[in-house]
Amino acid sequence: MHFNIMSFIIKPIPGILLMFAIAVFTMGGSDLGIPWPGLESIFVFNEYTKLFFIDYLRLNYILLSILIGMIIGNLFTIPNWLLPGVLTSRLFIKLGVILLGSLYSFVDLAQLGATAIILVLFFIIFTMIFTLWLGNRYGMDPASSAVLAAGTAVCGVSAVVATAPAVRARTTDVVYSIATILSFGVASLFIFPLVGAIIGLSPHQFGVWAGTGILSSGQVLAACLAFDPGTAEHASVSLKTGEIYNLTRVLFLPFVVLALAAVTSKSAQLPDEHINIHTGLWSKFPVFVLGFLVMVFLTSFGFLGHTSPPSPELITIRKLYNWFFAIGLTGLGMQISLKELRKAGGKPLAVGSAAALLKAVLALIVVLLFVSEGP
């Protein structure tokens, strides 16, 4: 037993060290006393390169970490002794989201939450209905349309995996849906910040757009940080806004799965009692949100010091979650396989891409028309 625990702790260390080294390479080592300014500094040696690479392409440490991770993951086979550490990337992202709660008070959540719930609920229902309708027009199997609808409407891959058992989707349905979601998501990482910069969205407006229009949680984080990286003293407004919209969307996952299970049961060959709602659903419920709310509680009641200007404790927490995101998104990049993305094809790709694109465009229009520049 002792050996198993030690093995569980030690095995991920090499992969985590690799992700950490890449994060230092892209982010810089000033927080650690390392005299390296970061890879981003290469692109700011004059005002023209800064304008193109940073101001428009938003090629900062977050996108660079993901790109380097993708290059490593696709050019080389990650050895087994590195793989356990690389697979902890989502854990780092979730730890970062928990610490992100230090940016908010309950007053902030109340102000952002009401608008977020209305906007997110509208786009969840609209995207779900549109995807199911378009899938039916294309002659897709109802279960296949359902998992694709969950992925485009709620939170990407997690929603696909959670919905599949409830609607009795085939393995091929899941694979095609995940590949479609990831393909659109990878494009979003680069297109959203570029479009946001070109049309002059404020950080708050971009956060609303990304939190509503981008499909997966990790991609929302990456795009918001790419557009508005922020600092320890001045936290990213895009990230603060986008994550509230994203978490609000994720919290609707159980209800979406139940709704899709009910819809697909009408066309299923098996009786209703064979629908296995709980399998893969509650295990995917975002328990880390509770940790996020604990951090909000601690911040709201002053346990972490004053918020304006931020206390030394809050500055340390903000630096820490930036590192967690850099490490986690590096590992996420390593797991984006271009070979797997090529599995997206045919009807799922056409339907999923159409639904995701329509959602992104409509969300942008709503932001431009109804969302102010500041929170």
C-alpha positions in Angstrom: 0.0 0.0 0.0 2.8 2.4 1.0 4.6 1.5 -2.3 1.5 2.2 -4.4 1.0 5.7 -2.8 4.7 6.6 -3.3 4.5 5.3 -6.9 1.3 7.4 -7.4 3.2 10.5 -6.2 6.5 9.9 -7.9 5.4 8.8 -11.4 3.9 12.1 -12.5 7.0 14.1 -11.4 9.1 13.9 -14.7 6.2 14.9 -16.9 5.3 17.8 -14.5 8.9 19.0 -14.5 8.8 19.0 -18.4 5.6 21.1 -18.4 7.1 23.4 -15.8 10.3 23.9 -17.8 8.3 24.8 -20.9 6.2 27.2 -18.8 9.4 28.9 -17.6 10.7 29.1 -21.1 7.6 30.8 -22.4 6.6 32.8 -19.3 9.9 33.9 -18.0 11.6 33.2 -14.7 11.4 36.5 -12.8 9.0 35.1 -10.2 11.6 32.4 -9.5 14.7 34.5 -9.6 15.7 33.1 -13.0 17.2 35.8 -15.4 15.1 34.8 -18.4 12.5 37.3 -19.7 10.4 34.7 -21.4 9.9 33.7 -25.1 7.3 36.5 -25.5 10.1 39.1 -25.2 11.5 37.9 -28.6 8.4 39.3 -30.3 8.6 42.8 -28.8 12.1 44.0 -29.9 10.5 46.9 -31.8 7.1 48.5 -32.0 6.1 46.8 -35.3 6.7 43.3 -34.2 4.9 44.0 -30.9 2.0 45.4 -32.8 1.7 42.4 -35.1 2.6 39.5 -32.8 1.4 40.7 -29.4 -1.3 43.3 -30.0 -3.0 41.5 -33.0 -2.0 37.9 -32.9 -1.9 37.9 -29.1 1.1 35.5 -29.2 1.9 35.7 -25.5 3.1 32.9 -23.1 -0.2 31.1 -23.0 -0.5 30.5 -26.8 3.2 29.9 -27.0 3.0 27.2 -24.2 0.1 25.5 -26.1 1.9 25.7 -29.4 5.1 24.2 -28.0 3.1 21.5 -26.3 1.4 20.7 -29.6 4.7 20.6 -31.5 6.2 18.2 -28.9 3.0 16.0 -28.8 2.7 15.7 -32.5 6.4 15.4 -33.6 7.4 13.0 -30.9 5.9 10.0 -29.1 5.6 11.0 -25.4 7.4 8.2 -23.5 5.5 6.3 -20.8 7.7 7.7 -18.0 6.5 11.3 -19.0 2.9 10.4 -19.7 1.5 10.3 -16.1 2.8 13.8 -15.5 1.4 15.2 -18.8 -2.0 13.7 -17.9 -2.1 15.9 -14.7 -2.6 19.0 -16.9 -6.3 19.2 -16.2 -5.6 19.0 -12.5 -3.4 22.0 -12.7 -6.1 23.9 -14.7 -8.7 23.0 -12.1 -6.4 24.1 -9.2 -5.9 27.4 -11.1 -9.7 27.8 -11.4 -10.1 27.2 -7.6 -7.5 29.9 -6.9 -9.2 32.2 -9.5 -12.0 32.5 -6.9 -9.7 35.0 -5.1 -10.6 37.6 -7.8 -14.2 37.7 -6.8 -16.5 38.7 -3.9 -20.1 37.5 -3.5 -21.1 41.0 -4.7 -19.1 40.4 -8.0 -20.8 37.1 -8.5 -24.2 38.6 -7.9 -23.5 41.4 -10.4 -22.0 39.1 -13.1 -24.1 36.1 -12.3 -27.6 37.4 -13.2 -26.5 38.5 -16.7 -24.4 35.3 -17.1 -27.2 33.0 -16.3 -29.7 34.7 -18.7 -27.2 34.8 -21.6 -25.7 31.4 -21.0 -29.1 29.7 -20.6 -30.3 31.3 -23.9 -27.3 30.0 -25.8 -27.4 26.6 -24.3 -31.1 26.1 -25.3 -30.6 27.7 -28.7 -27.4 25.7 -29.6 -28.9 22.4 -28.3 -32.1 22.8 -30.3 -30.3 24.0 -33.4 -27.7 21.1 -33.3 -30.5 18.5 -32.8 -32.5 20.0 -35.7 -29.6 20.2 -38.1 -28.5 16.7 -37.2 -31.9 15.5 -38.0 -31.9 17.3 -41.3 -28.6 15.7 -42.1 -29.9 12.3 -41.2 -27.7 11.8 -38.2 -28.5 9.2 -35.5 -30.4 10.8 -32.6 -27.7 9.7 -30.1 -24.9 11.1 -32.3 -26.8 14.4 -32.6 -27.3 14.4 -28.8 -23.7 14.1 -27.8 -22.7 16.7 -30.4 -25.4 19.0 -29.0 -24.1 18.7 -25.5 -20.6 19.4 -26.6 -21.5 22.5 -28.6 -24.0 23.8 -26.1 -22.3 23.3 -22.7 -18.6 22.5 -22.1 -17.0 20.6 -25.0 -15.4 17.3 -24.4 -16.6 16.9 -20.8 -20.2 17.3 -21.9 -19.8 14.7 -24.7 -18.3 12.1 -22.4 -20.9 12.8 -19.7 -23.8 12.6 -22.2 -22.8 9.5 -24.1 -23.9 6.9 -21.6 -27.2 8.6 -20.9 -28.2 8.6 -24.6 -26.5 5.2 -25.4 -24.2 6.7 -28.0 -21.8 4.5 -29.8 -18.0 4.8 -29.4 -17.7 6.2 -33.0 -20.3 8.9 -32.1 -18.2 10.0 -29.2 -14.9 9.9 -31.2 -16.4 12.0 -34.0 -17.9 14.5 -31.6 -14.8 14.9 -29.6 -12.7 15.4 -32.7 -15.1 18.0 -34.0 -15.2 19.9 -30.7 -11.4 19.9 -30.4 -10.9 21.0 -34.0 -13.2 24.0 -33.6 -11.6 24.7 -30.2 -8.1 24.7 -31.4 -9.1 27.2 -34.1 -10.9 29.3 -31.5 -7.6 29.7 -29.5 -6.1 31.8 -32.3 -9.2 33.3 -34.0 -11.0 34.7 -31.0 -8.1 36.8 -29.7 -7.3 38.0 -33.2 -10.9 39.0 -33.9 -11.3 40.6 -30.5 -8.2 42.7 -31.1 -9.2 43.7 -34.7 -12.7 44.9 -33.7 -11.6 46.5 -30.5 -13.4 44.5 -27.8 -12.7 45.6 -24.3 -11.3 42.9 -21.9 -14.8 42.6 -20.3 -16.6 42.2 -23.6 -14.1 39.6 -24.8 -14.5 37.7 -21.6 -18.3 37.6 -22.1 -17.8 36.5 -25.7 -15.2 33.8 -24.9 -17.1 32.5 -21.9 -20.3 32.1 -24.1 -19.0 31.3 -27.5 -15.9 29.0 -27.0 -16.8 25.3 -26.5 -14.4 23.9 -23.8 -13.3 25.3 -20.4 -9.6 25.0 -21.1 -10.0 26.8 -24.4 -11.9 29.7 -22.7 -9.1 30.1 -20.2 -6.4 30.1 -22.8 -8.2 32.5 -25.1 -9.0 35.0 -22.3 -5.4 34.9 -21.0 -4.1 35.3 -24.6 -6.3 38.4 -25.1 -5.7 39.9 -21.7 -2.9 38.2 -19.7 -3.1 40.7 -16.8 -0.5 40.9 -14.0 -0.4 39.9 -10.3 -1.3 43.5 -9.4 -3.9 44.0 -12.2 -5.7 40.7 -12.8 -7.0 39.7 -16.2 -10.5 41.2 -16.7 -11.1 38.9 -19.6 -10.3 35.9 -17.5 -12.4 37.1 -14.5 -15.4 37.7 -16.7 -15.0 34.7 -19.0 -14.6 32.2 -16.2 -17.9 33.3 -14.5 -19.7 32.7 -17.8 -17.9 29.4 -18.4 -18.6 28.1 -14.9 -22.2 29.1 -15.1 -22.4 27.1 -18.4 -20.8 24.1 -16.8 -23.2 24.0 -13.9 -26.1 23.4 -16.4 -24.4 20.1 -17.5 -26.5 17.7 -15.4 -29.8 19.3 -16.6 -28.7 19.2 -20.3 -27.8 15.5 -20.0 -31.2 14.7 -18.5 -33.0 16.7 -21.2 -31.1 15.0 -24.0 -31.7 11.6 -22.5 -35.4 12.3 -22.4 -35.4 13.6 -26.0 -33.4 10.6 -27.4 -35.4 8.0 -25.4 -38.4 8.7 -27.7 -36.4 7.4 -30.7 -34.5 4.7 -28.8 -35.0 1.0 -29.5 -34.5 0.1 -25.8 -37.2 0.8 -23.1 -36.8 4.0 -21.0 -35.8 2.0 -17.9 -32.5 1.0 -19.7 -31.4 4.7 -19.8 -28.4 4.9 -17.5 -28.5 8.5 -16.4 -26.0 8.4 -13.6 -23.2 6.7 -15.5 -20.5 9.3 -16.4 -22.8 12.2 -15.3 -22.3 12.8 -11.7 -18.6 11.8 -12.0 -18.2 14.6 -14.4 -20.0 17.2 -12.2 -17.5 20.1 -11.6 -16.8 19.5 -7.9 -13.8 21.9 -8.2 -16.5 24.7 -8.4 -17.0 24.2 -4.6 -13.3 25.0 -4.1 -13.8 28.1 -6.2 -16.7 29.2 -4.0 -14.6 28.6 -0.9 -12.0 31.1 -2.3 -14.7 33.6 -3.0 -15.9 33.2 0.6 -12.4 33.8 1.9 -11.9 36.9 -0.3 -15.3 38.3 0.5 -14.8 38.3 4.2 -11.2 39.6 4.1 -9.4 36.4 5.1 -6.9 36.9 2.2 -6.3 40.6 3.0 -7.4 43.8 1.2 -8.4 43.5 -2.5 -7.6 47.1 -3.7 -4.7 47.3 -3.9 -4.3 43.6 -3.7 -2.7 42.3 -0.5 0.6 40.4 -0.7 -1.4 37.2 -0.1 -3.6 37.9 -3.1 -0.6 38.8 -5.3 1.0 35.4 -4.4 -2.2 33.6 -5.2 -2.5 35.3 -8.6 1.1 34.5 -9.5 0.4 30.9 -8.5 -2.7 30.5 -10.6 -0.9 32.0 -13.6 1.8 29.3 -13.2 -0.9 26.6 -12.8 -2.6 27.7 -16.0 0.8 27.9 -17.9 1.7 24.4 -16.8 -1.7 22.9 -17.4 -2.2 24.4 -20.8 1.2 23.3 -21.9 0.2 19.7 -21.0 -3.1 20.2 -22.7 -1.2 21.2 -25.9 0.8 18.0 -25.7 -2.5 16.1 -25.7 -3.9 17.8 -28.8 -3.2 15.2 -31.4 -3.6 16.3 -35.1 -4.1 12.6 -36.0 -7.1 12.5 -33.6 -8.4 15.8 -35.0 -8.4 14.3 -38.5 -11.0 11.8 -37.2 -13.6 14.5 -37.4 -15.4 14.1 -40.7 -18.7 13.8 -42.5 -21.9 14.8 -40.9 -20.6 15.4 -37.3 -18.0 17.8 -38.6 -20.5 19.7 -40.8 -23.2 19.9 -38.1 -20.9 20.6 -35.2 -18.9 23.2 -37.0 -22.1 25.0 -38.2 -23.6 25.0 -34.7 -20.3 26.2 -33.1 -19.8 28.9 -35.7 -23.3 30.2 -35.4 -23.1 30.2 -31.6 -19.8 32.2 -31.8 -21.1 34.7 -34.3 -24.4 35.3 -32.5 -22.6 35.6 -29.2 -20.3 38.3 -30.7 -23.3 40.2 -32.1 -25.0 40.1 -28.6 -21.8 41.4 -27.0 -21.4 44.2 -29.4 -25.1 45.3 -29.1 -25.8 44.7 -25.4 -22.6 44.4 -23.3 -20.8 47.5 -22.1 -17.1 47.9 -22.2 -16.8 47.6 -18.4 -18.4 45.2 -15.9 
